[in-house]
Amino acid sequence: MHHWISDPADLAARLAHRPARVGMDTEFIRERTYWPQLALAQLAFDGPDGAPVVLLVDTLVPGMNAALVPLLTDPEVLKVMHSASEDVVALKRACGVAPAPLFDTQIAAGIAGIGAGMGYQKIVQEMLGVALEKGEQRSDWLRRPLTDSQLHYAAQDVVHLDALFRALSEKLDALGRRAWLDEDSARLAQGADENGDRWPHLALRAAQFLDVDGQHRLLRLLRWRDAYARSSDRPRAWILDNELAALLARNPPIDRDGLKRQLDSIPKSPRSLVDAIWAALVTPLPDEAEAPPPRAEERDKAALRRLQDTTAQVARELGLPDGVLASRRWLETLLDGHDWPGALSGWRRQQLEARLKPLLAAPGN
């Protein structure tokens, strides 16, 4: 049984007793925008009488997002979510704050040694023995009224979170790893960064084939593209796709008219943005000299493999699934600059530093 909440005052009244934990999920649409459009928030908790309560909160109602803020920011109410990274972005964008404190059951399952990156249906099946229906994940959550099938699906996304929390907490406490989860969950809650990646060119394979000037041009274009996408709330590929950005960085036109001719020759190119693209292409960034170079794949392959093999050995010793201790990208970042990325700080660095430091200090790295 669930309750449809379309009045902010009703939401406040139902949460007035401040439950210790709230299972939480969101539904959003992100097909034609840069930012996720929050369409629904689902909440599950024990009511004042101990009976389970499920609320489906219509976040399209004026004032509803503001009504969620006290819950999201209450330090005494733990928000239990599954694979919450995109939900955190959606909530922060709509409500202005991220949920904290946070317990992410997907992260918890990895740290507990159960599995890495487990989907909600899989973890509910494996840990609770409950088979969930699929069905409505890709449906239009912005339409009103929602169908009975959508409402049922949305409610099912939160009703099992408290049972997962209790089972996972027991395992984490037995392993002495609750602090690890708290650290990761806090980083997740803080990580809804609206400013984007500082060095977006490193994510493109094409960057390694550019000279230093070309890498700087690519960095300028991607930084501008990402900022424009955020401010205009349009998908990045609609502004300037990666392939065209790499082409312009590799073979830059000599002037604005040359850029216009180049864009005119490409179907569906962003012709209307020619002036902004030209300005981005030729205007140096104040920090571009600090930009780390992209990896040379062949040169670094052996060094990266040594880091991966050692990390995998440490993970086996800890009983952690592949990818939980360190992703390939984190190790690449470490190899590029020997600076520990934020994702490898804290408990991960404590487990890895003594084993990886000699490899990073080896000649040629």
N, C-alpha and C positions, 0 to 999 in steps of 0.2 A: 504494500500500500504506500502510495506516495502522495504528496501534497503539492499542487501547483501554486507557486508564489508569484503574484503579480502586483503586490502592494509592499513597498519598502517598509512600512510600519509593521506589517504582518511578519516580515522576515526578522525585524528587530525583536518583536515580542517572542517569537519562537526560539530565539537564541539568547534570550535574556538570562537564562540560568547558567550560561557559560559552561557548556560541557567540556570535559577534560580533553576529549579528542573529537575531531570531525573528519570523517572520510570525505574527500573532495575530488571532483573532476570538473572538466569544462567541455563544452562543445563550441567549436568556432569554425569559421570559413576563412580560407586564405588562398583562394584561387585567383583572384583578380586584384589583390592588394599586397603591399609589402607587409603590413601589420595584420595579425590575425584579428578577425572581427568576432568578438565574444558574443555568442548567441544564447548560451545557457550555462548555468552553474548548478551542479548537483552536490547536495550535502547529505550526509548520513551520520547520525549521532544518537545517543541515548537521551530521551526526554527526561524531564524532572522526575517522572515516576519510574524510570528505568526502561521504559518501552522504546523499541527502536523507532526512529523517525527518519523519513527520507523526504527531502525538499527538492523540488525542481524549480529553480529560481530563474524567472524570465528577466534576463539582463538587458533586454531591449526596452524595458519599461523605464521611463525617465526617473532618475534618482535611485535606481536599484544598485548600480555599481557603487555609488557612495555608501549605500546601506551595507555593502559587503566589507567595507574597509575596517570597521571595528573587529570583525572576525579575523580578517587576514592579518591584522597587526597585534592581536591579543597575545601577549607572551605566555599566558597560562593555558592557551588552547592549542594543542598540537594538531597541525593539519596533516592528515595522512593521504598521500596521493600515490599514483603509479605512473612512472615515466613522465615526470612532471615538467620537463624542461620547456616544452611548448606551452603548456598550461600557465606556467609562471610568466612567460612573455605576454600571453593573452591577458592575464589578470593585471599585470603591471601596466600594460597599455591602457586597459579599460578603467582600472580603479586607481591607478597612480602608485600602487604599492604591490609588493610581492608577498606571497604567503610565508609567514614565519611565526614560530618554528615549524619546520617541515620534516616529515618522515616519508621518504620515497621508497615504496616497497620494491621497485625494480632494482634500485641501488642496493637495498638491504639484502635481496636475494643473492646478488653477486658477492657481496662481502661475506655472507654466511656460507658461501660455497655451494649454493643450490643451482645457480645458473646465471649466465651473463645475458643482459638485454632481453630478459623474458617478457613476452607480451602478457597483458592482463588475463586473457583467456587461458593461456598456458599455465600461468602461475596459480590461478584459481583451481584449475583442473588438477594440477600436480600436488598442491599443498592442501586443498580443501575437498577434492573429489567432486567438484561441481562443474558440470558442463554448461557453458554459456553459449547463447545464440550469437551469431554474427549479425548480419542483416543491415543495420542502419548507420554504420560508421561513416559512409560517404554520402549520406543524404543531406538535404538542404535544411540546416538547422536555423536559418534565418526566417523561414516562412512561419506564418501563424494562421490557424492553429497547427500545432504539431500533431502528427498522427498517433494513435494508440501504440503502434509499433515503435515509434520514436521514443515515446514516453517510457515504455517498458525497457527499451535498450538503455536509455539514459539512467534510469533507476538502477538497473543491474550493474552499471559501471561503478557504483559506490557501495552497494549493500554488503559486499564481501571485504571491504578494506579493513574494517576493524578486526575481523578474524585473521586476516593476513598480518596485520600489525602485531597481534598477540603471539601468533606462531613465530614470526620472524624475530620479535623482541626476545623471545625465549632462547632461540638459537644464537643470536648475537650476544646475549648476556653470558651464555655458556662458553662462548669463544672469547669473551672479553673484548669484543669489537664494537660495542655500541658507540664508543667515542669516534671510531672510524666513520660510522654512518652519520653521526651528528656533524662531523666535519664536512663530509661530502654534501649532505643536505643543506647545510648553511651556505656552502659555496654555490649550490644550485640556486638557492633563494636570492643570493646576491648577484647571480650571473646573468640576469636579464638585462644585459648591456645594450642600451639603445644607440651606442656610438659606433658599433661595428668593429671589425677586425682591423688592427693597426697596419698589418702587412698582408693585405688580401692577395697580392701577387704570388705569394708563396704557395697558395692553394692551386695554382694553375701550372700544369706540366709545361705549357709553352714557355713559361718564364725562364726555364733553364737554358733555352736555346737563344736567349737575347743577350746582347752585350749590356754593360752597366747602364749606358744611356737608355737603351731599350727597356730595361727593367724599371728604370725611374719613370719613363713614359707610361708604362703599364700600371705602375703603382698610382700615378696621378689620375689616370683614367678610371681605375677601379675605385679609388677613394671618392672621386667626384660622383661616379655612377651610384655608389652605395649611399652617399649622403643625399643625392637627388631622389633616389628611390624611397628613402625614409621620409623625406620632407613632402614628397608628392603622394606617398602611400600607393606606389605602383610596384609591381614585381621588377626585380633588377634586370631580368632578361628583356623586359619591355623597354627599358631605357637604353641599354647597351649590352649586348650579349658578350660572353667571354671570348668567343672566336673573333668577333670584330675588334674588340679591344686589343687582343694580341696582334691582329693584323696591323692596326694603326700604330702600335708600339714598335713593331718590327720594321714597317715601311711607312714612316710618317710623311704626310704631305708637306710640301715646302711652304704653303700658305693656306689661308682660310678658303680661298676659291678652289685650291686643289683638294681640300677636304670635302668641300661641297660636291665637286665632280665625283669623288670617290664614293660618297654616300649615295649620290643620285644613281650610280651604276649598280647598287646593291638593293635587291628587292627587300621591302619592309625595313629598311634602315632608318635610323632616327634623324631624318633630314631636318625636321623642325628644330632640332637641338644643335645644329651645326656650330653656332656661335659659342655655346657653352662647352661643347666638346673641344673646339679649337682652343679655348681659354684653358681648359684643363690640361690639354696635351702639351702646351708650351709654357705653362706657369710652374716653375720649380716649387716643390714643397719645402718648407723650412727644415724638415727632418729627414728628407729623402737620402741624405748621405749616410744616415744611420741604418738604412734598410739592409737587413741581412740578405745575402745572395741566395737564390734558390739552390737546392741541392743538385749536384751533378750525380745522376742516378748510378752510373757505372762506377764512379770513383767511390761513392759512399756505400755501395751495396754490401760489401764485406763487413764494414764497420757497423752498419745498421744490423746486419744479421747477428753479429756478436752481442750487441745490446739486446736484441730480441731473444736470443737463446738464453742469455743469463737471466733476463727478466722472466722468461717462461720457467726456468728452474726455480727461481725464488717463489713464483706463484704456485708451483707444484708443492713446494715445501710448506706453503701456507694453506694449501687446499683451496686456492682461488681459481675460478674458471678463467679461461683465456680472455684477455682483454680487460679484465677488471683492474689489474695492477697497473698496467700502462698500455695505452694504445700505440699503434705504429706512428701516428702523427705526433704524439707527445715525445716519443723517442727520437723522431726526426728533428723536432725542435731542439731537443737536448743536444743532439749531435751537431746541429748547425752552429749553435753558439756556445754550447757547454753551460748555458744558463738554465736552471731548472724552471720549466714553465709552471704557471700557477697550479695547473691540474696535477702536477707531480709533487706538489709541496705537501707538508704535513706528514701523515702516516705513510704515504707512499714513498716519500723521500727517506724516511727513517728505515724503511725496509730495503730500499734499493741502493742508497748512496754508497755504502761501503763496497758493494759488489760491482757497481758500474764505474766508480771513480777511476780504478786502474785502467779500464778499457778506454775511457775518455782521454786519459793522459797518454795513451800509447801513441807512438810516432805516426803521423799521417792523419790523425783525427782532429 
